[in-house]
Amino acid sequence: MKGRQKHIIFWVLYTLFIFFIFSVLTNLLETVFRTLGVISMQMLVFYFNYNVLIPKYYSSKMYVRYGLINFLLLIFSVFTLDFFVRLSFYISHLNRDHSYSLNTVFNLRYFDIDSLEIIFNHMMPVLLAIFISFLFYNFSELKKREEKETLLAKAEKDFLISQINPHFLFNTLNNIYSLSVFNNAQSSSAIMQLSKMLDYSLYGSKKELVSLHEEIQHINNFIGLFKLKDDGIETITFDFVKANKTLKIAPMLLIPFVENAFKHGNVEDVKNGYIEIDLYTKQEQVIFKIKNSYRPKKSVDESSGIGIINVKRRLELLYPNKHQLHIEQKENDYIINLSITTNTDEA
């Protein structure tokens, strides 16, 4: 429902409520006039505060001017409401007693209360309108800030994903280049593997969430593409038997750690190199562990750290207070432990 429709519904219901209250105290004609007077003044005060005074003066910390204008507005409203009350009293009694004149009526006291009480009764609806306008304005501003922060977070998330994809493409193209130079017979298989991976990275990454099954397939495709370079590499393991594949997580969240292991590790060293990947779940929690041999002096491209930096930022955006990431670098080993708590309604 749009904001304007909500305002209309609110004022209609509120008018009916005020009409009912006055109908208990006075006759129909006076009820109509008093309701008209109160609602008109409250709407005037509310929207003048909401659209003009608060954003122009209060938000700019011009409190004295804001208070002074509202004080003058309050005085004007009190006199206007008093006029409506006295006029309604005069008209409602005119048919029954022609001796009433405007001068007589405007000097009357109502309900046996003194003039200060009359002023107080007229002030209350106006003060209420000022107070509600202040609350509505702050609530509206808070909602706008939250929407802005959400949009900024989404834009940053999309930007981080767009950085991951070119980095991933750069790495896989390097692998295909190696195949074309040293093993042309398997180039077509490598291209097929790359096609599957690009399909996921280009279209899967546009989704808010993907199943763990899709992320596992992507990692398997990456490993398979790498193994095409050398059929003799047997020191790469990926255990996902204990994973609930129906759980959903953000796409392209695990692959940067896998890329990092291949990039910085020395898995080509059949004797000393290794990569161990373990993925399992505990209820709604996803645990991802990867350990690889580490060769500090290995030459890598300058963009090799982009994936890890971006995935850290994505975790902060997508799983605030719902993830733990621990990275440990030893002399010859590199260990990553990641746990993510997914929402059960997303699983």
Contacts in CASP RR format, 6 or more apart in sequence:
PFRMAT RR
TARGET T0000
AUTHOR 0000-0000-0000
METHOD contacts of the structure
MODEL  1
MKGRQKHIIFWVLYTLFIFFIFSVLTNLLETVFRTLGVISMQMLVFYFNY
NVLIPKYYSSKMYVRYGLINFLLLIFSVFTLDFFVRLSFYISHLNRDHSY
SLNTVFNLRYFDIDSLEIIFNHMMPVLLAIFISFLFYNFSELKKREEKET
LLAKAEKDFLISQINPHFLFNTLNNIYSLSVFNNAQSSSAIMQLSKMLDY
SLYGSKKELVSLHEEIQHINNFIGLFKLKDDGIETITFDFVKANKTLKIA
PMLLIPFVENAFKHGNVEDVKNGYIEIDLYTKQEQVIFKIKNSYRPKKSV
DESSGIGIINVKRRLELLYPNKHQLHIEQKENDYIINLSITTNTDEA
11 39 0 8 1.000
11 43 0 8 1.000
14 39 0 8 1.000
15 35 0 8 1.000
15 39 0 8 1.000
18 35 0 8 1.000
18 38 0 8 1.000
18 39 0 8 1.000
19 31 0 8 1.000
19 32 0 8 1.000
19 35 0 8 1.000
22 30 0 8 1.000
22 31 0 8 1.000
22 34 0 8 1.000
22 35 0 8 1.000
23 31 0 8 1.000
25 31 0 8 1.000
26 34 0 8 1.000
26 88 0 8 1.000
26 92 0 8 1.000
27 92 0 8 1.000
29 88 0 8 1.000
29 91 0 8 1.000
29 92 0 8 1.000
30 88 0 8 1.000
30 89 0 8 1.000
30 92 0 8 1.000
32 88 0 8 1.000
33 84 0 8 1.000
33 85 0 8 1.000
33 87 0 8 1.000
33 88 0 8 1.000
33 91 0 8 1.000
34 84 0 8 1.000
34 85 0 8 1.000
34 88 0 8 1.000
36 84 0 8 1.000
37 80 0 8 1.000
37 81 0 8 1.000
37 84 0 8 1.000
38 81 0 8 1.000
38 84 0 8 1.000
38 125 0 8 1.000
41 77 0 8 1.000
41 80 0 8 1.000
41 81 0 8 1.000
41 125 0 8 1.000
41 126 0 8 1.000
41 129 0 8 1.000
42 125 0 8 1.000
42 126 0 8 1.000
42 128 0 8 1.000
42 129 0 8 1.000
43 129 0 8 1.000
44 77 0 8 1.000
45 73 0 8 1.000
45 77 0 8 1.000
45 126 0 8 1.000
45 129 0 8 1.000
45 130 0 8 1.000
45 133 0 8 1.000
46 129 0 8 1.000
46 130 0 8 1.000
46 132 0 8 1.000
46 133 0 8 1.000
46 136 0 8 1.000
47 133 0 8 1.000
48 73 0 8 1.000
49 70 0 8 1.000
49 129 0 8 1.000
49 130 0 8 1.000
49 133 0 8 1.000
49 134 0 8 1.000
49 137 0 8 1.000
50 133 0 8 1.000
50 136 0 8 1.000
50 137 0 8 1.000
53 66 0 8 1.000
53 69 0 8 1.000
53 70 0 8 1.000
54 66 0 8 1.000
54 133 0 8 1.000
54 134 0 8 1.000
54 137 0 8 1.000
55 137 0 8 1.000
56 62 0 8 1.000
57 63 0 8 1.000
57 65 0 8 1.000
57 66 0 8 1.000
57 69 0 8 1.000
58 66 0 8 1.000
58 134 0 8 1.000
70 130 0 8 1.000
73 126 0 8 1.000
74 123 0 8 1.000
74 126 0 8 1.000
74 127 0 8 1.000
74 130 0 8 1.000
77 122 0 8 1.000
77 123 0 8 1.000
77 126 0 8 1.000
78 119 0 8 1.000
78 122 0 8 1.000
78 123 0 8 1.000
78 126 0 8 1.000
81 122 0 8 1.000
81 125 0 8 1.000
81 126 0 8 1.000
82 118 0 8 1.000
82 119 0 8 1.000
82 122 0 8 1.000
85 110 0 8 1.000
85 122 0 8 1.000
86 105 0 8 1.000
86 106 0 8 1.000
86 108 0 8 1.000
89 105 0 8 1.000
89 108 0 8 1.000
89 110 0 8 1.000
90 100 0 8 1.000
90 102 0 8 1.000
90 105 0 8 1.000
93 100 0 8 1.000
93 105 0 8 1.000
94 100 0 8 1.000
109 115 0 8 1.000
109 118 0 8 1.000
110 118 0 8 1.000
113 121 0 8 1.000
153 317 0 8 1.000
156 313 0 8 1.000
156 317 0 8 1.000
157 314 0 8 1.000
157 317 0 8 1.000
157 318 0 8 1.000
160 310 0 8 1.000
160 311 0 8 1.000
160 313 0 8 1.000
160 314 0 8 1.000
160 317 0 8 1.000
161 205 0 8 1.000
161 251 0 8 1.000
161 252 0 8 1.000
161 314 0 8 1.000
163 306 0 8 1.000
163 307 0 8 1.000
163 310 0 8 1.000
164 201 0 8 1.000
164 205 0 8 1.000
164 252 0 8 1.000
164 255 0 8 1.000
164 256 0 8 1.000
164 306 0 8 1.000
164 307 0 8 1.000
164 310 0 8 1.000
164 311 0 8 1.000
165 201 0 8 1.000
165 202 0 8 1.000
165 205 0 8 1.000
165 252 0 8 1.000
167 256 0 8 1.000
167 259 0 8 1.000
167 303 0 8 1.000
167 306 0 8 1.000
167 307 0 8 1.000
168 197 0 8 1.000
168 201 0 8 1.000
168 252 0 8 1.000
168 255 0 8 1.000
168 259 0 8 1.000
169 198 0 8 1.000
169 201 0 8 1.000
170 301 0 8 1.000
170 303 0 8 1.000
171 259 0 8 1.000
171 262 0 8 1.000
171 263 0 8 1.000
172 194 0 8 1.000
172 197 0 8 1.000
172 222 0 8 1.000
172 225 0 8 1.000
173 194 0 8 1.000
175 190 0 8 1.000
175 225 0 8 1.000
175 226 0 8 1.000
175 228 0 8 1.000
175 229 0 8 1.000
176 187 0 8 1.000
176 190 0 8 1.000
176 191 0 8 1.000
176 194 0 8 1.000
176 225 0 8 1.000
178 229 0 8 1.000
179 186 0 8 1.000
179 187 0 8 1.000
179 190 0 8 1.000
179 228 0 8 1.000
179 229 0 8 1.000
180 187 0 8 1.000
182 229 0 8 1.000
183 228 0 8 1.000
183 229 0 8 1.000
186 228 0 8 1.000
189 228 0 8 1.000
190 225 0 8 1.000
190 228 0 8 1.000
193 221 0 8 1.000
193 224 0 8 1.000
193 225 0 8 1.000
193 228 0 8 1.000
194 225 0 8 1.000
196 217 0 8 1.000
196 221 0 8 1.000
197 218 0 8 1.000
197 221 0 8 1.000
197 222 0 8 1.000
197 225 0 8 1.000
200 214 0 8 1.000
200 217 0 8 1.000
200 218 0 8 1.000
200 221 0 8 1.000
200 251 0 8 1.000
201 218 0 8 1.000
201 252 0 8 1.000
204 210 0 8 1.000
204 214 0 8 1.000
204 251 0 8 1.000
204 252 0 8 1.000
205 251 0 8 1.000
205 252 0 8 1.000
207 251 0 8 1.000
208 250 0 8 1.000
209 248 0 8 1.000
209 249 0 8 1.000
209 250 0 8 1.000
209 251 0 8 1.000
209 346 0 8 1.000
210 248 0 8 1.000
210 249 0 8 1.000
210 250 0 8 1.000
210 251 0 8 1.000
211 245 0 8 1.000
211 246 0 8 1.000
211 247 0 8 1.000
211 248 0 8 1.000
212 243 0 8 1.000
212 244 0 8 1.000
212 245 0 8 1.000
212 246 0 8 1.000
212 247 0 8 1.000
212 248 0 8 1.000
212 249 0 8 1.000
212 279 0 8 1.000
212 281 0 8 1.000
212 286 0 8 1.000
213 245 0 8 1.000
213 246 0 8 1.000
214 251 0 8 1.000
215 249 0 8 1.000
215 251 0 8 1.000
215 253 0 8 1.000
215 254 0 8 1.000
215 255 0 8 1.000
216 240 0 8 1.000
216 243 0 8 1.000
216 245 0 8 1.000
216 279 0 8 1.000
218 252 0 8 1.000
218 255 0 8 1.000
219 238 0 8 1.000
219 254 0 8 1.000
219 255 0 8 1.000
219 258 0 8 1.000
219 277 0 8 1.000
220 238 0 8 1.000
222 255 0 8 1.000
222 258 0 8 1.000
222 259 0 8 1.000
222 262 0 8 1.000
223 236 0 8 1.000
223 238 0 8 1.000
223 258 0 8 1.000
226 233 0 8 1.000
226 236 0 8 1.000
226 262 0 8 1.000
227 233 0 8 1.000
227 236 0 8 1.000
230 268 0 8 1.000
232 270 0 8 1.000
233 267 0 8 1.000
233 268 0 8 1.000
233 270 0 8 1.000
234 270 0 8 1.000
235 267 0 8 1.000
235 270 0 8 1.000
235 273 0 8 1.000
235 274 0 8 1.000
235 275 0 8 1.000
236 267 0 8 1.000
236 274 0 8 1.000
236 275 0 8 1.000
236 277 0 8 1.000
237 275 0 8 1.000
237 276 0 8 1.000
237 277 0 8 1.000
238 277 0 8 1.000
238 279 0 8 1.000
239 277 0 8 1.000
239 278 0 8 1.000
239 279 0 8 1.000
239 280 0 8 1.000
240 278 0 8 1.000
240 279 0 8 1.000
240 280 0 8 1.000
241 280 0 8 1.000
242 280 0 8 1.000
242 281 0 8 1.000
243 279 0 8 1.000
243 280 0 8 1.000
243 281 0 8 1.000
243 286 0 8 1.000
244 281 0 8 1.000
244 347 0 8 1.000
246 347 0 8 1.000
247 281 0 8 1.000
247 284 0 8 1.000
247 286 0 8 1.000
247 342 0 8 1.000
247 347 0 8 1.000
248 342 0 8 1.000
248 346 0 8 1.000
248 347 0 8 1.000
249 286 0 8 1.000
249 340 0 8 1.000
249 342 0 8 1.000
250 314 0 8 1.000
250 318 0 8 1.000
250 319 0 8 1.000
253 311 0 8 1.000
253 314 0 8 1.000
253 315 0 8 1.000
253 318 0 8 1.000
253 340 0 8 1.000
254 279 0 8 1.000
254 288 0 8 1.000
254 338 0 8 1.000
256 307 0 8 1.000
256 308 0 8 1.000
256 310 0 8 1.000
256 311 0 8 1.000
257 288 0 8 1.000
257 290 0 8 1.000
257 308 0 8 1.000
257 311 0 8 1.000
257 336 0 8 1.000
257 338 0 8 1.000
258 277 0 8 1.000
258 290 0 8 1.000
259 307 0 8 1.000
260 304 0 8 1.000
260 305 0 8 1.000
260 307 0 8 1.000
260 308 0 8 1.000
260 334 0 8 1.000
260 336 0 8 1.000
261 267 0 8 1.000
261 275 0 8 1.000
261 277 0 8 1.000
261 290 0 8 1.000
261 292 0 8 1.000
261 334 0 8 1.000
261 336 0 8 1.000
262 275 0 8 1.000
262 292 0 8 1.000
263 300 0 8 1.000
263 304 0 8 1.000
264 292 0 8 1.000
264 294 0 8 1.000
264 295 0 8 1.000
264 298 0 8 1.000
264 300 0 8 1.000
264 304 0 8 1.000
264 334 0 8 1.000
265 273 0 8 1.000
265 275 0 8 1.000
265 292 0 8 1.000
265 293 0 8 1.000
265 294 0 8 1.000
265 295 0 8 1.000
265 298 0 8 1.000
265 334 0 8 1.000
266 272 0 8 1.000
266 273 0 8 1.000
266 293 0 8 1.000
266 294 0 8 1.000
266 295 0 8 1.000
266 298 0 8 1.000
267 273 0 8 1.000
267 274 0 8 1.000
267 275 0 8 1.000
267 292 0 8 1.000
267 293 0 8 1.000
269 293 0 8 1.000
269 295 0 8 1.000
272 293 0 8 1.000
272 332 0 8 1.000
273 292 0 8 1.000
273 293 0 8 1.000
274 291 0 8 1.000
274 292 0 8 1.000
274 293 0 8 1.000
275 290 0 8 1.000
275 291 0 8 1.000
275 292 0 8 1.000
275 293 0 8 1.000
276 289 0 8 1.000
276 290 0 8 1.000
276 291 0 8 1.000
276 292 0 8 1.000
277 288 0 8 1.000
277 289 0 8 1.000
277 290 0 8 1.000
278 287 0 8 1.000
278 288 0 8 1.000
278 289 0 8 1.000
278 290 0 8 1.000
279 286 0 8 1.000
279 287 0 8 1.000
279 288 0 8 1.000
279 289 0 8 1.000
280 287 0 8 1.000
281 287 0 8 1.000
284 341 0 8 1.000
284 342 0 8 1.000
284 343 0 8 1.000
284 344 0 8 1.000
284 347 0 8 1.000
285 339 0 8 1.000
285 340 0 8 1.000
285 341 0 8 1.000
285 342 0 8 1.000
286 339 0 8 1.000
286 340 0 8 1.000
286 342 0 8 1.000
287 337 0 8 1.000
287 338 0 8 1.000
287 339 0 8 1.000
288 336 0 8 1.000
288 337 0 8 1.000
288 338 0 8 1.000
288 339 0 8 1.000
288 340 0 8 1.000
289 335 0 8 1.000
289 336 0 8 1.000
289 337 0 8 1.000
289 338 0 8 1.000
290 335 0 8 1.000
290 336 0 8 1.000
291 333 0 8 1.000
291 334 0 8 1.000
291 335 0 8 1.000
291 336 0 8 1.000
292 333 0 8 1.000
292 334 0 8 1.000
293 332 0 8 1.000
293 333 0 8 1.000
293 334 0 8 1.000
294 329 0 8 1.000
294 330 0 8 1.000
294 331 0 8 1.000
294 332 0 8 1.000
294 333 0 8 1.000
294 334 0 8 1.000
295 332 0 8 1.000
312 325 0 8 1.000
315 323 0 8 1.000
315 325 0 8 1.000
315 338 0 8 1.000
315 340 0 8 1.000
319 340 0 8 1.000
319 341 0 8 1.000
322 340 0 8 1.000
322 341 0 8 1.000
322 342 0 8 1.000
323 338 0 8 1.000
323 339 0 8 1.000
323 340 0 8 1.000
323 341 0 8 1.000
324 337 0 8 1.000
324 338 0 8 1.000
324 339 0 8 1.000
325 336 0 8 1.000
325 337 0 8 1.000
325 338 0 8 1.000
326 336 0 8 1.000
326 337 0 8 1.000
326 338 0 8 1.000
327 334 0 8 1.000
327 335 0 8 1.000
327 336 0 8 1.000
327 337 0 8 1.000
328 334 0 8 1.000
328 335 0 8 1.000
328 336 0 8 1.000
328 337 0 8 1.000
329 335 0 8 1.000
END
